[in-house]
Amino acid sequence: MNKIERMKAVFANETPDYTPAGFWFHYSPELGARETAQAHIQLYRQLDNDIIKIMDDSFGHMITEGIHIEKPKDWRGISLPGRDCFQYRKMEEVIRWTVDGTAGEVMVFPTMWSPFKIASFTYCFAGSDDAAFMRHCREDADSVLVGIQKLADALTDWAKGYMEAGASGVYYSGQFSEPQRFSRETWEKLVKPSDLQVLNAVKAAKGYNILHICGEAEHGFQSSPERYADYPGDLFNWDVHRTGVSLKEGGKMFHAPILGGLDNHGLLLTGTLEEIASESRRIISDYGRKGFMLGADCTVPGDIDIARLKAAVDAAKESSKAD
């Protein structure tokens, strides 16, 4: 199997020739599109990853002049630029450079932040946390949702554009499911509809959704994977070490293929190369190779020793020999 055939087997919940693997980290937002693509390709070549996940580190450059959020009703006036803006154009260029630079030999998945996450770190309260945003959600959810809908509409179009540029789908960062934020009922009213709008648009365009369920540091990296059980994901990833939901439990809950297994706050940073390889082999043996991709709970630190990640990837490639 080549890399695309291998990943298609995983997405189809079948058994590939060996267990694919992938790890990624953030890059400087000051890099240009071509430099960013080259950095992603370099990591892909170094590790021999089975997909390329394109990071989105440029939202600090979003054009939001004239928009200042002070009270809940201000959310009714926000907007997200269409495709003719720096943020979209840069990602589209990175996708094209990456696809061209790898001659189409590997699936490429650009990061797609959820509308709620974009709202919190683009339009909110520079230099502070998102406490004020959460307060606005409690005080006037209807006004917040007007803004969220505008973001969802723009991101739906962006996702289509990403695939037109050569992406195989999106790596969607599902956010705001930390149990400390919203009750499940409130989360389903506020957060879920915009997530589904974007993800369903990707599926309608014949793309794959890799769904990462993310918990923020200020909430102990916790999230609520069970809230995403009916999402249109083709591959699910979450923090198995901090949510209490194991890989096997997640596989049964999502009825879909799974990505992950390794702790990006623990063994990947502190273990020996042999310990990382041994744990990778154990995870694959325990879960099985059907519908599984080895990876981390979340993005790894950018200063990590590449040899640590290579130990895991190489162990995954040896998985077929254990059959």
C-alpha positions in Angstrom: 0.0 0.0 0.0 1.1 3.6 -0.6 0.3 6.3 2.0 -3.1 7.2 0.4 -4.2 3.6 0.1 -3.2 3.0 3.7 -5.2 6.0 5.0 -8.2 5.1 2.9 -8.1 1.6 4.5 -8.1 3.2 8.0 -10.9 5.6 7.1 -12.9 2.6 5.8 -12.3 0.9 9.2 -10.2 -1.8 7.5 -6.8 -3.2 8.3 -3.9 -1.5 6.5 -0.6 -3.2 5.7 0.9 -1.5 8.8 -0.4 1.0 11.3 0.0 4.5 10.0 1.3 7.2 12.3 1.5 11.0 12.5 2.8 13.7 14.8 2.9 17.5 14.4 3.7 20.8 16.1 3.2 24.5 15.6 5.4 26.9 13.5 6.2 30.6 13.6 3.3 32.6 12.1 6.0 34.9 10.6 6.9 32.2 8.0 5.6 32.9 4.5 3.3 30.4 2.7 6.2 28.7 0.8 8.4 28.5 3.9 5.5 27.1 5.9 4.8 24.4 3.3 8.5 23.5 3.2 8.6 23.2 7.0 5.6 20.8 6.9 7.2 18.7 4.1 10.5 18.6 6.0 8.8 17.1 9.1 6.9 14.7 6.9 10.1 13.5 5.3 12.0 13.3 8.7 9.3 11.2 10.3 7.8 9.4 7.3 4.4 10.4 8.6 1.4 8.9 6.8 -0.5 12.2 6.5 0.5 15.9 6.5 -1.5 18.0 9.0 -1.1 21.6 8.1 -1.0 23.8 11.2 -2.9 27.1 11.2 -0.7 29.6 13.2 -1.7 32.9 11.5 -5.0 33.9 13.1 -3.2 36.6 15.0 -3.0 38.3 11.6 -6.8 38.4 11.1 -8.3 41.6 9.9 -10.6 42.8 12.7 -10.1 46.6 12.5 -13.1 48.5 13.7 -14.5 45.5 15.6 -14.3 45.9 19.3 -16.2 43.5 21.6 -17.2 45.1 24.9 -20.8 43.9 25.5 -22.8 40.8 24.3 -24.7 42.7 21.6 -21.4 43.6 19.9 -21.2 40.0 18.6 -24.0 40.8 16.2 -21.6 43.1 14.3 -18.6 40.7 13.8 -17.6 39.2 10.5 -15.0 36.9 9.1 -13.4 37.9 5.8 -14.2 35.8 2.7 -11.5 34.1 0.7 -10.0 37.4 -0.3 -8.1 37.9 3.0 -4.6 37.1 4.3 -5.7 34.2 6.5 -7.5 32.3 3.8 -5.0 33.1 1.0 -2.0 32.0 3.1 -3.6 28.6 3.9 -4.6 28.0 0.3 -1.1 28.7 -0.8 0.4 26.4 1.9 -2.0 23.6 0.7 -1.0 24.1 -2.9 2.8 24.2 -2.1 2.5 21.2 0.1 0.5 19.1 -2.4 2.9 20.1 -5.2 6.0 19.5 -3.1 4.9 16.0 -2.3 3.7 15.2 -5.8 0.3 14.2 -4.4 1.7 11.1 -2.7 0.2 11.9 0.7 -3.1 13.2 2.0 -3.0 16.8 3.3 -5.3 18.0 6.0 -5.3 21.8 6.9 -6.3 22.7 10.4 -9.8 24.1 10.7 -10.6 25.9 14.0 -14.2 25.7 15.3 -16.2 28.9 15.0 -16.2 29.2 18.8 -12.5 29.0 19.0 -12.0 31.6 16.3 -14.4 33.9 18.1 -12.5 33.5 21.4 -9.0 34.1 20.1 -9.7 36.5 17.2 -12.3 39.0 18.4 -11.8 38.8 22.2 -10.1 40.8 24.7 -6.4 41.0 23.7 -4.1 40.0 26.5 -6.8 38.2 28.5 -8.4 34.8 28.7 -11.9 34.1 27.4 -13.7 34.7 30.7 -15.5 37.7 29.2 -16.6 35.7 26.2 -18.0 33.0 28.4 -19.9 35.7 30.4 -21.4 37.0 27.2 -22.5 33.5 26.3 -24.4 33.3 29.6 -25.8 36.9 29.4 -26.9 37.0 25.8 -26.4 33.7 24.0 -28.7 34.9 21.1 -26.3 37.8 20.2 -23.3 35.6 20.4 -24.9 33.1 18.1 -25.5 35.7 15.5 -21.7 36.2 15.3 -21.0 32.5 15.5 -23.3 31.9 12.5 -21.4 34.5 10.5 -18.1 32.7 11.3 -19.6 29.3 10.4 -20.8 30.5 7.1 -17.4 31.9 6.2 -15.6 28.8 7.4 -17.9 26.5 5.4 -16.8 28.4 2.3 -13.1 28.2 3.4 -13.3 24.5 3.9 -14.6 24.1 0.3 -11.8 26.3 -0.9 -9.2 24.2 0.9 -10.4 21.1 -0.9 -10.4 22.9 -4.2 -6.8 23.7 -3.5 -5.9 20.0 -3.1 -6.7 19.1 0.5 -8.2 15.7 1.3 -10.4 17.1 4.0 -9.9 19.0 7.2 -8.3 18.4 10.6 -11.1 20.0 12.7 -10.4 21.2 16.2 -13.5 20.7 18.2 -13.5 23.1 21.1 -15.3 24.3 24.2 -16.5 20.9 25.4 -14.6 21.2 28.7 -17.1 20.3 31.4 -16.2 23.4 33.3 -17.5 25.6 30.4 -21.1 24.6 29.5 -23.6 21.9 30.5 -24.2 19.4 27.7 -27.6 21.0 27.0 -26.1 24.5 26.6 -23.2 23.2 24.6 -25.6 21.5 22.1 -27.4 24.7 21.7 -24.4 27.0 21.3 -21.5 25.1 20.0 -22.7 22.0 18.2 -24.7 23.5 15.3 -21.8 25.5 13.8 -19.5 22.5 14.1 -21.9 20.3 12.2 -22.4 23.0 9.5 -18.7 23.0 8.7 -18.1 19.3 9.0 -21.2 18.4 6.9 -20.0 20.7 4.2 -16.7 18.8 4.0 -18.5 15.5 3.7 -20.8 16.9 1.0 -17.6 17.9 -0.9 -16.4 14.3 -0.6 -13.7 15.2 1.9 -12.6 13.4 5.1 -13.0 14.9 8.6 -10.3 14.2 11.1 -11.9 15.4 14.3 -9.7 16.4 17.2 -11.5 17.0 20.5 -9.4 19.6 22.3 -9.3 20.7 25.9 -7.5 23.9 26.9 -4.6 24.1 29.4 -6.6 26.3 31.8 -9.1 23.5 32.1 -6.6 20.8 32.6 -6.8 19.7 29.0 -10.1 18.0 29.8 -12.9 17.7 27.2 -16.1 15.7 26.8 -15.6 13.2 23.9 -19.0 11.7 24.5 -20.6 14.9 23.2 -19.1 14.3 19.7 -20.4 10.7 19.4 -22.7 11.5 16.4 -20.4 14.0 14.6 -19.6 13.2 11.0 -15.9 12.3 11.7 -13.9 9.8 9.7 -11.1 9.6 12.3 -11.4 10.7 16.0 -8.7 12.0 18.3 -8.9 13.1 21.9 -6.8 13.2 25.1 -7.1 9.6 26.4 -4.9 10.4 29.4 -7.0 13.3 30.8 -10.6 12.5 29.8 -11.0 9.0 31.2 -12.1 7.7 27.8 -9.8 5.0 26.6 -9.1 4.2 22.9 -11.3 1.2 23.0 -14.1 3.0 24.7 -13.8 5.8 22.1 -13.9 3.3 19.2 -17.1 1.8 20.5 -18.6 5.2 21.2 -17.8 6.9 17.9 -18.3 3.7 15.8 -15.4 5.1 13.7 -11.6 4.8 13.3 -9.4 6.2 16.0 -6.2 8.3 16.0 -3.9 8.7 19.1 -2.7 6.8 22.1 0.5 8.5 23.2 0.7 11.2 25.9 2.1 14.5 24.5 2.6 15.7 28.1 4.2 12.5 29.4 6.0 9.6 27.8 6.7 11.3 24.5 8.7 14.0 26.4 10.1 12.0 29.3 10.5 8.4 28.1 13.6 6.8 26.5 13.4 6.0 22.8 12.9 2.3 23.7 10.1 3.1 26.1 8.3 5.2 23.5 8.7 2.4 20.9 7.6 -0.2 23.4 4.5 1.8 24.4 3.7 2.3 20.7 3.8 -1.4 20.1 1.7 -2.1 23.2 -1.0 0.4 22.1 -1.2 -1.1 18.6 -1.3 -4.7 20.0 -4.0 -3.8 22.5 -6.2 -1.8 20.1 -5.5 -3.7 16.9 -4.6 -2.5 13.5 -8.1 -2.3 12.1 -9.3 1.4 11.8 -6.4 2.7 13.9 -3.7 5.4 13.4 -1.0 6.0 16.0 -0.5 9.5 17.2 -0.5 11.8 20.3 -3.3 13.1 22.4 -2.7 16.6 20.9 0.0 18.7 19.2 3.5 18.0 20.5 5.9 20.8 21.6 7.9 22.4 18.8 11.2 21.9 20.5 10.8 18.1 20.9 13.6 15.8 19.9 12.5 14.5 16.5 14.1 11.1 17.4 11.3 10.7 20.0 8.6 10.9 17.4 10.6 8.8 14.9 10.8 6.0 17.5 7.0 5.9 17.6 6.5 6.1 13.8 9.1 3.3 13.2 7.4 1.1 15.8 4.1 1.6 14.0 5.7 0.5 10.7 6.8 -2.7 12.4 3.3 -3.5 13.5 2.5 -5.8 10.5 5.3 -8.1 11.5 3.5 -8.9 14.8 0.6 -10.5 12.9 
